[in-house]
Amino acid sequence: MSELPFIDAEVAAAVGGRLVPPGPSLTEAEVADVVDGLRAAALASVAPVARVTGLSGDADGPMLVVDRPTWIRANADMALTMLGEAVGGAYPAPERLRDKVAARANGAQLGAVLAVLGSRILGQYLPFLTEPRLVLVAPNVAKIERAMGVDHDDFRLWVCLHEQTHRLQFARAPWLRGHLLTEVGELIADAPVAETARSGRPRSVVDVVTSPAQKVVFERVSAAMALLEGYADDMMDRVGPDVVPTVKEIRKRFDARRNRGGWTKAVNTALGMDLKLAQYRDGAAFCRHVIARVGVDGLNVVYDRPAHLPTPDEMRDPARWMRRVHG
């Protein structure tokens, strides 16, 4: 059993807050426009997502518009909540001096990573906080909508549709939160840290933290995340031009930006974001294949129970999942 890593969330939030860039330069009126527009879009996204997904359930938590440091703070807190709950209890406070030093060092590392991500994330549903919430990162949305030259109202609603889908996924499958925490617990409880060493230079964060013994669990988690991300990515486009008139143009420009090479690709690889992008792509392909044959309701049985989640092999072969689940 590996020891639970100590992390100082206060240090993570402080370091991340200092390192993250301030965001685009906006006038007071422009800031108010982005914030008010995102709040309106969050509310407007509820009905079309429920309609197109067919998902039902009482979604938990507020929908908030935040700045970059607030997003970093929330994710630092969520990291501690996840670690604690994954091993069956509250996250322990370090008592020994060396553990306190390690917590601060780990907190600084986490803060540095969150500072990079905090300038890129548009929105996020945070199901592992004590109070789940949907957050929209205003400066990032403002930056991207201007860089892509898209209709601001359409883009804000389009972003909210994705995060709102995640909110309904967890409402439709109340077991999902605990299931994912259990999987994280298995990753933590697996091989000692010494066994995580591997030959060659690691390409990404994933290579550093994942031992061969943890590979099976990691692939299960990746398949589940691919389903959740791909489902949301597909559904945000299925609402159609009646809800988001410029949806096709937004998708085209957004995918072109997301798939850029060069420095962006190198950062994505180092942070494991290339895996995230693959999850969007593979999960959406799985969802489209299943919907084409058994409809959205046929796909939604994945939210009935953990056994209905696709395995890594089924994610690559949707017909195999349909044979198992739908006979």
C-alpha positions in Angstrom: 0.0 0.0 0.0 1.4 3.3 -1.0 1.4 6.1 1.5 -1.1 8.9 0.8 0.8 11.9 -0.5 0.6 14.9 1.6 -0.4 18.1 -0.2 -0.8 21.6 1.3 -3.8 23.1 -0.5 -3.1 26.5 0.8 0.4 26.5 -0.7 -1.1 25.1 -4.0 -3.6 27.9 -4.2 -1.1 30.6 -3.2 1.6 29.4 -5.7 -1.0 28.8 -8.5 -2.5 32.3 -7.9 0.9 33.9 -8.1 2.0 32.1 -11.2 -1.1 32.2 -13.3 -1.3 35.1 -15.8 -3.9 37.7 -15.1 -5.9 37.1 -18.3 -6.8 39.4 -21.2 -7.0 43.2 -20.6 -10.7 44.1 -20.5 -12.5 47.2 -19.6 -15.0 47.2 -16.7 -17.8 47.1 -19.2 -16.3 44.1 -21.1 -15.8 42.2 -17.8 -19.4 42.8 -16.9 -20.5 41.6 -20.3 -18.6 38.4 -20.1 -19.7 37.6 -16.5 -23.4 38.4 -17.2 -23.3 36.6 -20.5 -21.9 33.4 -18.9 -24.4 33.5 -16.1 -27.2 33.8 -18.6 -25.7 31.1 -20.8 -25.4 28.7 -17.8 -29.2 29.1 -17.1 -30.1 28.9 -20.8 -28.1 25.6 -21.2 -30.2 23.6 -18.8 -33.3 23.0 -21.0 -31.6 22.1 -24.3 -29.1 19.7 -22.6 -32.0 17.9 -20.9 -33.9 17.7 -24.2 -31.1 16.4 -26.4 -29.6 14.0 -23.8 -32.7 12.7 -22.3 -30.9 12.7 -19.0 -33.0 13.3 -15.9 -32.1 13.9 -12.2 -31.6 16.7 -9.8 -28.3 18.3 -10.6 -26.3 19.3 -7.5 -24.6 22.6 -6.7 -24.5 26.1 -8.0 -23.4 27.4 -11.4 -20.6 30.0 -10.9 -18.6 32.4 -13.0 -15.0 32.6 -11.6 -11.6 34.0 -12.2 -8.4 32.0 -12.6 -7.2 32.0 -9.0 -10.7 30.9 -7.8 -10.6 28.0 -10.2 -7.1 27.0 -8.9 -8.4 27.2 -5.3 -11.3 24.9 -6.1 -9.2 22.3 -7.8 -6.6 22.3 -5.0 -9.4 21.7 -2.6 -10.9 19.0 -4.8 -7.6 17.2 -5.0 -7.5 16.8 -1.2 -11.2 15.7 -1.1 -10.6 13.1 -3.8 -7.5 11.7 -2.1 -9.2 11.5 1.3 -12.4 10.0 0.1 -10.6 7.6 -2.3 -8.9 5.9 0.7 -12.1 6.0 2.8 -11.7 9.0 5.1 -10.9 12.6 5.5 -7.6 13.8 4.1 -5.1 13.6 7.0 -3.1 16.6 8.2 0.7 16.0 8.3 2.1 15.8 11.8 5.8 15.1 11.4 8.1 17.9 10.2 9.2 16.0 7.1 5.6 15.3 6.1 4.8 19.0 6.5 7.8 19.9 4.3 6.7 17.3 1.7 3.1 18.7 1.8 4.4 22.2 1.0 6.6 20.9 -1.7 3.8 18.9 -3.3 1.5 21.8 -2.9 3.9 24.1 -4.8 4.1 21.5 -7.6 0.4 21.1 -7.8 0.0 24.9 -7.8 2.4 25.3 -10.7 0.5 22.7 -12.8 -2.8 24.3 -11.9 -1.4 27.7 -12.9 -0.8 26.4 -16.4 -4.2 24.7 -16.7 -5.9 27.7 -15.1 -5.2 29.8 -18.1 -6.7 27.2 -20.5 -9.8 25.7 -18.9 -13.0 27.3 -20.1 -15.4 25.6 -17.7 -15.5 22.5 -15.4 -18.0 20.6 -13.4 -16.5 19.7 -10.0 -18.3 16.7 -8.7 -15.7 15.8 -6.0 -16.0 18.9 -3.9 -17.9 18.8 -0.7 -20.5 20.9 -2.5 -20.4 20.0 -6.3 -20.5 23.0 -8.6 -20.2 24.0 -12.2 -17.7 26.8 -12.8 -17.0 28.9 -15.8 -13.7 30.7 -16.1 -14.5 34.1 -17.4 -11.1 35.4 -18.5 -10.4 32.2 -20.4 -13.7 32.3 -22.2 -13.1 36.0 -23.1 -9.6 35.2 -24.4 -10.7 32.3 -26.6 -13.8 33.8 -28.0 -11.8 36.9 -29.1 -8.9 34.8 -30.5 -11.2 32.6 -32.6 -13.4 35.5 -33.8 -16.7 33.7 -33.0 -20.0 35.1 -31.9 -19.6 35.7 -28.2 -23.1 34.7 -27.1 -23.1 31.5 -29.1 -19.7 30.5 -27.8 -20.6 31.1 -24.2 -23.7 29.0 -24.5 -21.8 26.3 -26.4 -19.3 26.1 -23.6 -22.0 25.9 -21.0 -23.8 23.1 -22.9 -20.7 20.9 -22.4 -20.4 21.5 -18.7 -24.1 21.2 -18.2 -24.0 17.8 -19.8 -21.5 16.7 -17.2 -23.7 18.0 -14.4 -26.6 15.9 -15.7 -24.4 12.8 -16.2 -23.6 12.8 -12.5 -27.2 13.5 -11.6 -28.5 10.6 -13.7 -25.8 8.3 -12.3 -25.5 9.0 -8.6 -23.2 6.0 -8.2 -20.7 7.5 -10.6 -18.9 9.8 -8.1 -18.3 6.9 -5.7 -17.3 4.6 -8.5 -14.6 6.9 -9.8 -13.3 7.6 -6.2 -13.0 3.9 -5.7 -11.0 3.6 -8.9 -8.7 6.4 -7.7 -8.3 4.6 -4.4 -7.1 1.5 -6.2 -4.5 3.6 -8.0 -3.3 5.0 -4.7 -3.3 1.7 -2.9 -1.4 -0.2 -5.6 2.3 -0.7 -5.9 4.8 1.2 -3.7 6.3 4.3 -5.3 9.6 2.5 -5.8 7.8 0.2 -8.3 6.7 3.1 -10.5 10.2 3.6 -11.9 10.4 2.7 -15.6 13.2 2.6 -18.1 13.6 5.6 -20.4 12.7 9.2 -20.0 9.0 9.8 -19.1 7.0 11.7 -21.8 4.3 13.1 -19.5 2.9 13.3 -16.0 1.0 10.1 -16.7 4.3 8.2 -17.2 5.6 9.4 -13.9 2.7 8.5 -11.7 1.5 5.3 -13.4 3.3 2.0 -12.8 2.8 -1.1 -14.9 0.8 -2.6 -12.0 -1.6 0.3 -12.1 -2.1 0.2 -15.9 -5.3 -1.9 -15.8 -7.0 0.5 -13.4 -5.8 3.5 -15.2 -7.2 2.3 -18.5 -10.6 1.6 -16.9 -10.6 5.2 -15.6 -9.5 6.5 -18.9 -12.3 4.6 -20.7 -14.9 6.0 -18.2 -13.5 9.6 -18.7 -13.5 9.1 -22.5 -17.2 8.2 -22.3 -18.1 11.2 -20.1 -16.0 13.7 -22.2 -17.0 12.3 -25.6 -20.7 12.2 -24.6 -20.6 15.9 -23.6 -18.6 16.9 -26.7 -21.1 15.2 -29.0 -24.2 16.5 -27.2 -23.0 20.1 -27.2 -23.2 19.9 -31.0 -26.4 18.0 -31.2 -28.4 20.9 -29.8 -28.1 22.3 -33.3 -28.3 25.7 -34.9 -31.8 26.4 -33.5 -30.0 26.9 -30.1 -26.5 27.9 -31.2 -26.8 29.4 -34.7 -23.1 29.3 -35.4 -22.4 25.9 -33.8 -20.7 24.4 -36.9 -18.3 27.3 -37.3 -17.5 27.3 -33.6 -16.7 23.6 -33.7 -14.5 24.0 -36.8 -12.5 26.8 -35.3 -12.3 25.3 -31.9 -11.1 21.9 -33.1 -8.4 23.6 -35.3 -7.2 25.5 -32.2 -7.3 22.4 -30.0 -5.3 20.3 -32.4 -2.5 22.8 -32.9 1.1 21.5 -32.9 4.4 23.1 -31.8 4.7 24.5 -28.3 1.0 23.9 -27.5 1.4 20.2 -28.3 4.5 19.9 -26.2 2.7 21.4 -23.2 -0.3 19.2 -23.8 2.0 16.1 -23.7 3.8 17.2 -20.6 0.6 17.7 -18.7 -1.1 14.7 -20.0 -3.6 16.9 -21.9 -2.9 14.9 -25.1 -4.7 12.1 -23.3 -7.6 14.4 -22.5 -7.9 15.4 -26.2 -7.8 11.7 -27.2 -10.7 11.1 -24.7 -12.8 13.8 -26.4 -12.1 12.2 -29.8 -12.5 8.5 -28.9 -15.4 9.0 -26.6 -17.4 11.1 -29.1 -16.7 8.4 -31.8 -18.0 5.7 -29.5 -21.1 7.8 -28.7 -21.9 8.6 -32.3 -21.5 4.9 -33.3 -23.9 3.7 -30.5 -26.5 6.4 -31.1 -26.6 5.6 -34.8 -27.7 2.1 -33.9 -29.6 2.2 -30.7 -30.4 5.9 -30.2 -29.6 8.2 -27.4 -31.7 6.2 -25.0 -29.8 3.1 -25.9 -26.5 4.9 -25.1 -27.9 6.3 -21.8 -28.0 2.8 -20.2 -24.3 3.4 -19.5 -25.6 5.5 -16.5 -27.7 2.6 -15.1 -24.9 0.9 -13.3 -21.0 0.5 -13.2 -21.2 -2.7 -15.2 -22.6 -0.8 -18.1 -19.6 1.4 -18.5 -17.6 0.5 -21.6 -14.3 -1.3 -21.1 -11.2 0.0 -22.8 -11.6 -2.7 -25.5 -15.3 -1.8 -26.0 -14.4 1.9 -26.3 -12.4 0.9 -29.3 -15.1 -1.5 -30.6 -18.6 0.0 -29.8 -20.3 -3.0 -31.4 -18.8 -5.2 -28.7 -20.3 -3.0 -26.0 -23.7 -3.2 -27.6 -23.6 -7.0 -27.9 -22.8 -7.2 -24.2 -25.2 -4.6 -22.9 -28.1 -4.8 -25.5 -27.7 -8.4 -26.5 
